[in-house]
Amino acid sequence: MLCQVFPQDYQSQLDDKIQRLTALLNTDAPLSVFASPKQNYRARAEFRVWHDDDSTDYIMFNPETREKVKLDACPMALKAIDELMPQLMREIVATPVLRLKLFQVDFLATLSGEMLVTLIYRRPIETDQAWLEAAERLKERLPINHIIGRARKQKVVLDQDYVVEQLQVDGKSFTYQQVENSFTQPNPFMAQPMLGWSRQMAERYFDADRDLIELYCGNGHFSIALAERFRKVLATEISRTSVQSAQFNIEANGVRNLTILKMAAEEVSEALQGKSFNRLKEIDLASYDFQTIFVDPPRAGLDDLTRQMVCEYDWILYISCNPETLARDLQHIAQTHDVVETALFDQFPYTHHIESGVLLKRRA
């Protein structure tokens, strides 16, 4: 996709996804469908920059032909990004020190109104005082809160490398630090119903006096919103940056019953089977009464060990960004669990990608 939107085709493409997901899941369980805005829905956008004599443009490459396609705007992106793109390019073209060997521009925005722009260069910028001054002027002239300059082994931050999002769910506001160059939910309009549906499943089916374990927790996106639905929550994540961000978010949201560990899913499985880890020396695993496991794995889905591990819990809440690997994992999980409810979140309109949720209950 080259930033195009096709509002007139939105419902038909969503219907196609519903049919595809329904066929893959092969269940009579109820399906909740959450539609995205038809345009201006992406909070992250990345563009290569192409220089041709006196002109400089944003470009993307046609995935089929590899042809360069020039862009003036991106109606897929949040309106703030879409409107900023031409303004920023005019400033870059008019400022030689900003334009010189500029290779890429990344945007990270929030519904709460923050904007972070990353300028990536094929030349050193760290000690370039003229570049620093020009970048500071960009923040004064344009609606940009934070600027980052990147070059080989260099990162110049003006003045922070993250934005803070406010997501509204069930009449509550949840605060999330979103760090540049780290994973965050790209469509905030879908991030909100994803949290809402997960909280609804917890309220409807889970025992609030029992505990939750979460794998692949990222910056605490789900675990923070779910924490009040459980007695205690133990969440794990392998990325150090995401763990640090999760700690920021725990404090920002005033959550007191959530513990985040830097551990891989496979290590968690081994720890629960009795293997000792230094990172767990201050964690009393025996004090937890896990009834529910929450997983939001990468596109590859669950590994063999984790697939076996999740079947040990009464309830499994599975968020997936790949319906094919989800269907594969469910073939194994269905030996012990039944699908109770499902959901489709149209995180990536006009693409083949499907974000979905499945709630499973262990059979007696």
C-alpha positions as CSV (number, residue, x, y, z in Angstrom):
1,M,0.0,0.0,0.0
2,L,1.3,3.5,-0.9
3,C,-0.7,5.5,1.6
4,Q,-3.9,5.3,-0.5
5,V,-7.3,5.0,1.1
6,F,-10.4,3.8,-0.7
7,P,-13.4,4.8,1.5
8,Q,-15.9,3.6,-1.0
9,D,-14.4,0.1,-0.8
10,Y,-14.0,0.0,3.0
11,Q,-17.0,-2.1,3.9
12,S,-16.4,-4.7,1.2
13,Q,-12.7,-5.1,2.3
14,L,-13.9,-5.5,5.9
15,D,-16.5,-8.1,4.8
16,D,-13.8,-10.0,3.1
17,K,-11.7,-10.1,6.3
18,I,-14.7,-11.2,8.3
19,Q,-15.2,-14.1,5.9
20,R,-11.5,-15.1,5.9
21,L,-11.2,-15.0,9.7
22,T,-14.5,-16.9,10.1
23,A,-13.2,-19.6,7.8
24,L,-9.9,-19.9,9.5
25,L,-11.3,-20.0,13.1
26,N,-14.0,-22.4,12.1
27,T,-16.1,-21.8,15.2
28,D,-19.7,-21.0,16.0
29,A,-18.6,-18.7,18.8
30,P,-19.8,-15.1,18.5
31,L,-17.7,-12.7,16.6
32,S,-17.4,-9.0,17.5
33,V,-16.2,-6.7,14.6
34,F,-14.6,-3.4,15.2
35,A,-14.3,-1.1,12.1
36,S,-11.5,1.5,11.7
37,P,-11.9,5.0,10.5
38,K,-11.8,4.9,6.7
39,Q,-8.8,7.3,6.6
40,N,-6.4,9.2,8.9
41,Y,-5.9,6.2,11.3
42,R,-2.2,5.5,11.4
43,A,-0.2,7.1,14.2
44,R,3.2,6.0,12.7
45,A,4.5,6.6,9.3
46,E,8.0,6.2,7.7
47,F,9.1,7.6,4.3
48,R,12.3,7.4,2.3
49,V,13.5,10.7,1.0
50,W,14.6,11.1,-2.6
51,H,16.8,13.9,-3.9
52,D,16.8,14.9,-7.6
53,D,18.7,18.0,-8.4
54,D,16.8,20.9,-6.7
55,S,13.8,18.8,-5.7
56,T,13.4,16.6,-2.6
57,D,10.4,14.4,-2.0
58,Y,8.9,11.7,0.2
59,I,8.8,8.4,-1.6
60,M,7.6,4.9,-1.1
61,F,8.4,1.9,-3.4
62,N,5.7,0.1,-5.2
63,P,5.9,-3.4,-3.7
64,E,5.2,-5.1,-7.0
65,T,7.4,-3.0,-9.5
66,R,9.8,-1.4,-7.0
67,E,9.1,1.8,-8.8
68,K,9.6,5.0,-6.8
69,V,6.3,6.8,-6.0
70,K,6.5,10.4,-4.9
71,L,4.1,11.5,-2.1
72,D,2.9,14.9,-1.0
73,A,0.7,13.6,1.8
74,C,-0.6,10.4,3.4
75,P,-4.3,10.1,4.0
76,M,-3.7,6.8,5.9
77,A,-1.8,8.7,8.6
78,L,-3.4,10.7,11.4
79,K,-4.6,14.1,10.2
80,A,-1.7,15.8,12.2
81,I,0.9,13.8,10.2
82,D,-0.9,14.2,6.9
83,E,-1.0,18.0,7.3
84,L,2.5,18.2,8.6
85,M,4.2,16.3,5.8
86,P,4.1,19.1,3.1
87,Q,4.9,21.8,5.7
88,L,8.0,19.9,6.9
89,M,9.2,19.2,3.4
90,R,9.1,22.9,2.5
91,E,11.2,23.7,5.5
92,I,13.7,20.9,4.7
93,V,14.0,22.1,1.0
94,A,14.5,25.7,2.2
95,T,17.2,24.7,4.7
96,P,20.3,23.2,3.2
97,V,21.7,21.8,6.4
98,L,18.5,19.9,7.0
99,R,18.3,18.6,3.5
100,L,21.9,17.5,3.0
101,K,22.0,13.7,2.7
102,L,18.6,13.3,4.4
103,F,17.7,9.7,3.8
104,Q,14.4,9.1,5.7
105,V,11.7,10.9,7.7
106,D,9.6,9.1,10.4
107,F,6.5,10.4,12.1
108,L,5.1,9.3,15.5
109,A,1.9,11.1,16.6
110,T,-0.8,10.6,19.2
111,L,-4.5,11.2,19.6
112,S,-3.6,13.4,22.6
113,G,-1.8,15.8,20.3
114,E,1.9,15.1,20.5
115,M,4.2,14.8,17.4
116,L,7.7,13.3,17.2
117,V,9.7,13.5,14.0
118,T,12.9,11.6,13.3
119,L,15.2,12.8,10.6
120,I,17.7,10.1,9.4
121,Y,20.9,11.0,7.6
122,R,23.7,9.5,5.6
123,R,26.2,11.8,7.2
124,P,27.3,12.7,10.8
125,I,25.1,15.2,12.6
126,E,26.1,14.8,16.2
127,T,28.6,17.7,16.3
128,D,26.9,19.8,13.5
129,Q,25.9,22.9,15.4
130,A,24.2,24.4,12.3
131,W,22.0,21.2,12.1
132,L,21.1,21.4,15.8
133,E,20.0,25.0,15.5
134,A,18.0,24.4,12.3
135,A,16.3,21.4,14.0
136,E,15.4,23.5,17.0
137,R,13.9,26.2,14.7
138,L,11.7,23.4,13.2
139,K,10.1,22.9,16.6
140,E,9.3,26.6,16.8
141,R,7.9,27.0,13.3
142,L,5.9,23.7,13.0
143,P,3.6,21.7,15.2
144,I,6.4,19.3,16.3
145,N,7.0,18.6,20.0
146,H,10.1,16.5,19.7
147,I,12.8,15.9,17.0
148,I,15.4,13.1,16.8
149,G,18.3,13.1,14.4
150,R,19.8,9.8,13.5
151,A,22.9,8.8,11.5
152,R,25.2,5.9,11.6
153,K,25.8,5.1,15.3
154,Q,24.4,8.5,16.2
155,K,21.2,9.6,17.9
156,V,20.6,13.3,18.7
157,V,17.4,13.9,20.8
158,L,15.6,17.2,21.0
159,D,14.2,16.9,23.7
160,Q,12.9,13.4,24.4
161,D,12.6,10.2,22.4
162,Y,9.0,9.4,23.1
163,V,5.4,10.6,23.0
164,V,2.7,10.0,25.6
165,E,-0.6,8.8,24.4
166,Q,-4.0,9.0,26.2
167,L,-6.4,6.2,25.2
168,Q,-10.0,6.3,26.3
169,V,-11.5,3.0,27.3
170,D,-14.7,2.4,29.4
171,G,-14.9,6.1,30.4
172,K,-11.3,5.9,31.7
173,S,-8.1,7.5,30.4
174,F,-5.0,5.2,30.1
175,T,-1.6,6.8,29.7
176,Y,1.1,5.1,27.5
177,Q,4.6,6.2,26.8
178,Q,5.4,5.3,23.2
179,V,9.2,5.3,22.4
180,E,10.5,6.1,19.0
181,N,11.7,3.1,17.0
182,S,9.9,0.7,19.3
183,F,6.7,-1.2,18.8
184,T,3.4,0.5,19.6
185,Q,-0.1,-0.1,18.3
186,P,-0.1,1.7,15.0
187,N,-3.9,2.4,14.9
188,P,-5.0,4.1,18.1
189,F,-8.6,3.9,17.0
190,M,-8.3,0.1,17.1
191,A,-6.1,0.1,20.2
192,Q,-9.0,1.5,22.2
193,P,-11.6,-1.2,21.3
194,M,-8.9,-3.9,21.7
195,L,-8.4,-2.8,25.3
196,G,-12.2,-2.5,25.7
197,W,-13.0,-5.9,24.4
198,S,-10.2,-7.5,26.5
199,R,-11.5,-5.8,29.6
200,Q,-15.1,-6.9,28.8
201,M,-13.9,-10.5,28.5
202,A,-12.2,-10.2,31.9
203,E,-15.3,-8.7,33.5
204,R,-17.7,-11.2,32.0
205,Y,-15.8,-14.4,32.6
206,F,-12.8,-14.1,34.9
207,D,-12.6,-14.4,38.7
208,A,-11.4,-11.0,40.1
209,D,-9.8,-12.8,43.0
210,R,-7.5,-14.8,40.8
211,D,-4.4,-13.8,38.9
212,L,-3.3,-13.1,35.3
213,I,-0.1,-14.0,33.6
214,E,0.8,-12.2,30.3
215,L,3.4,-13.0,27.7
216,Y,4.8,-10.6,25.1
217,C,3.5,-7.6,27.1
218,G,5.4,-4.9,25.2
219,N,5.0,-1.5,27.0
220,G,2.3,-2.9,29.2
221,H,-0.5,-1.9,26.8
222,F,-2.9,-4.7,27.8
223,S,-1.7,-5.6,31.3
224,I,-2.2,-2.1,32.6
225,A,-5.7,-1.8,31.3
226,L,-6.5,-5.3,32.6
227,A,-4.9,-5.0,36.0
228,E,-7.9,-3.8,37.9
229,R,-9.9,-6.9,36.7
230,F,-7.5,-9.2,38.6
231,R,-6.0,-9.7,42.1
232,K,-2.4,-9.6,40.7
233,V,-0.8,-9.6,37.3
234,L,2.6,-10.9,36.2
235,A,3.7,-9.8,32.7
236,T,6.8,-10.6,30.8
237,E,8.6,-9.0,27.8
238,I,12.0,-9.7,26.2
239,S,12.7,-6.1,24.9
240,R,14.6,-4.0,27.4
241,T,13.3,-0.8,25.9
242,S,9.7,-2.0,26.2
243,V,10.2,-3.2,29.8
244,Q,11.5,0.3,30.7
245,S,8.5,1.9,29.0
246,A,6.2,-0.5,30.8
247,Q,7.6,0.6,34.1
248,F,7.0,4.3,33.1
249,N,3.4,3.4,32.2
250,I,2.7,1.5,35.4
251,E,3.7,4.5,37.4
252,A,1.8,6.9,35.1
253,N,-1.4,4.9,35.5
254,G,-1.0,4.3,39.3
255,V,-1.1,0.5,38.9
256,R,0.0,-1.3,42.1
257,N,-0.8,-5.0,41.4
258,L,1.3,-5.4,38.2
259,T,4.9,-6.8,38.0
260,I,6.8,-6.7,34.7
261,L,9.7,-9.1,34.1
262,K,12.3,-9.1,31.3
263,M,12.0,-12.7,30.3
264,A,11.3,-14.6,27.1
265,A,8.1,-16.7,26.9
266,E,10.1,-19.9,26.8
267,E,11.9,-18.9,30.1
268,V,8.6,-18.2,31.8
269,S,7.4,-21.6,30.9
270,E,10.6,-23.1,32.3
271,A,10.3,-21.0,35.5
272,L,6.8,-22.2,36.1
273,Q,8.1,-25.7,35.8
274,G,10.6,-25.1,38.6
275,K,13.8,-23.8,36.8
276,S,15.6,-21.1,38.8
277,F,16.3,-17.7,37.3
278,N,18.2,-14.8,39.0
279,R,15.6,-12.4,37.6
280,L,13.0,-14.2,39.7
281,K,14.8,-14.2,43.0
282,E,12.5,-11.5,44.4
283,I,9.4,-12.9,42.8
284,D,7.3,-15.4,44.8
285,L,5.7,-17.4,42.0
286,A,4.0,-19.6,44.6
287,S,2.0,-16.6,45.8
288,Y,0.2,-16.3,42.4
289,D,-3.0,-18.1,41.7
290,F,-3.1,-17.9,37.9
291,Q,-6.4,-18.7,36.3
292,T,-5.9,-16.8,33.0
293,I,-3.1,-16.3,30.5
294,F,-2.9,-13.5,28.0
295,V,-0.8,-13.8,24.9
296,D,-0.2,-11.3,22.1
297,P,2.7,-13.0,20.1
298,P,4.6,-11.8,17.1
299,R,3.4,-12.8,13.6
300,A,5.1,-16.2,14.0
301,G,2.6,-17.1,16.7
302,L,3.4,-19.3,19.7
303,D,6.4,-21.5,19.9
304,D,5.9,-25.2,20.7
305,L,6.7,-24.8,24.4
306,T,4.5,-21.8,24.9
307,R,1.7,-23.5,22.9
308,Q,1.8,-26.4,25.5
309,M,2.1,-24.0,28.4
310,V,-1.0,-21.9,27.6
311,C,-3.2,-25.1,27.7
312,E,-2.5,-25.4,31.4
313,Y,-4.7,-22.4,32.2
314,D,-8.5,-22.3,32.6
315,W,-8.8,-19.3,30.4
316,I,-6.7,-18.1,27.4
317,L,-7.0,-14.7,26.0
318,Y,-5.2,-14.6,22.6
319,I,-4.6,-11.5,20.6
320,S,-3.2,-12.2,17.1
321,C,-1.8,-10.2,14.2
322,N,-1.7,-13.2,12.0
323,P,-4.8,-15.3,11.5
324,E,-2.9,-18.1,9.8
325,T,-0.6,-18.8,12.8
326,L,-3.5,-18.2,15.1
327,A,-5.5,-21.0,13.3
328,R,-2.4,-23.2,13.6
329,D,-2.1,-22.6,17.3
330,L,-5.8,-23.2,17.9
331,Q,-5.6,-26.6,16.3
332,H,-3.4,-27.6,19.3
333,I,-5.3,-25.6,21.9
334,A,-8.7,-26.9,20.8
335,Q,-7.7,-30.3,22.1
336,T,-8.2,-29.0,25.6
337,H,-10.1,-25.7,25.2
338,D,-13.3,-24.4,23.6
339,V,-13.6,-21.0,21.8
340,V,-16.0,-18.8,23.8
341,E,-15.8,-15.5,21.9
342,T,-13.9,-13.9,19.0
343,A,-13.2,-10.4,17.7
344,L,-11.9,-8.8,14.6
345,F,-10.1,-5.4,14.9
346,D,-9.5,-3.7,11.5
347,Q,-6.1,-2.5,12.5
348,F,-4.8,-2.2,8.9
349,P,-7.5,-1.2,6.5
350,Y,-7.0,-1.9,2.8
351,T,-4.4,-4.6,3.5
352,H,-4.6,-8.4,3.9
353,H,-3.5,-8.1,7.6
354,I,-6.1,-9.1,10.2
355,E,-5.9,-8.3,14.0
356,S,-8.1,-10.6,16.0
357,G,-8.9,-11.8,19.5
358,V,-10.0,-15.2,20.8
359,L,-11.2,-16.2,24.3
360,L,-10.8,-19.9,25.1
361,K,-12.0,-21.9,28.1
362,R,-10.6,-25.2,29.3
363,R,-13.1,-28.0,29.1
364,A,-14.0,-29.7,32.4
